[in-house]
Amino acid sequence: MGDVSVDSGATAKLGTVEGNLRVGEAARIDPEDKIIQVTGRVSCDGDAEFHGSLSCAEFSARHGKIRIEGDLNTKGEVKVDDGQLAVDGSLEATTVTVDKALRIGGNARADWTWVAHSKSREWPKWTRLMLEAPSTSPA
């Protein structure tokens, strides 16, 4: 299977995508098993729901609220422009940049994380979050 597109308002049941996944406004993605695996980039344009964990090379979204009912695991960047990201489980990526709001229900690990926040029409203020695994000491 090559690149896959899910049209706006559609529901798709996916397992492994060998390539990129493009998700339209108000689309819903259900996993064939527990994890949706994408070898390339996942791109969302508007609101989208993933009803399971998502594993991909990179993740990007624009103009919407994205909800992942599971873990989000990327080998690269997570970028959300003019939108929000909610991950019910854990998040792992090299870089995370979110313009409006980021909510993580589980553990988070990233080398760089930036979240913008603003309550006015002025330029947003950026906050750098330090996301690291808890340190463990030998017993």
HELIX and SHEET records of a PDB file:
SHEET    1   A 8 VAL A   4  VAL A   6  0                                        
SHEET    2   A 8 LEU A  21  VAL A  23  1                                        
SHEET    3   A 8 ARG A  41  ASP A  45  1                                        
SHEET    4   A 8 GLU A  58  ARG A  62  1                                        
SHEET    5   A 8 GLU A  77  ASP A  81  1                                        
SHEET    6   A 8 THR A  95  VAL A  98  1                                        
SHEET    7   A 8 TRP A 112  HIS A 117  1                                        
SHEET    8   A 8 LYS A 125  ARG A 128 -1                                        
SHEET    1   B 6 THR A  11  LEU A  14  0                                        
SHEET    2   B 6 ALA A  27  PRO A  31  1                                        
SHEET    3   B 6 ALA A  48  PHE A  50  1                                        
SHEET    4   B 6 LYS A  65  ILE A  68  1                                        
SHEET    5   B 6 GLN A  84  VAL A  87  1                                        
SHEET    6   B 6 ALA A 101  ILE A 104  1                                        
SHEET    1   C 6 THR A  16  VAL A  17  0                                        
SHEET    2   C 6 ILE A  35  VAL A  38  1                                        
SHEET    3   C 6 SER A  53  CYS A  56  1                                        
SHEET    4   C 6 LEU A  72  THR A  74  1                                        
SHEET    5   C 6 LEU A  91  GLU A  92  1                                        
SHEET    6   C 6 ALA A 108  ARG A 109  1                                        
END                                                                             
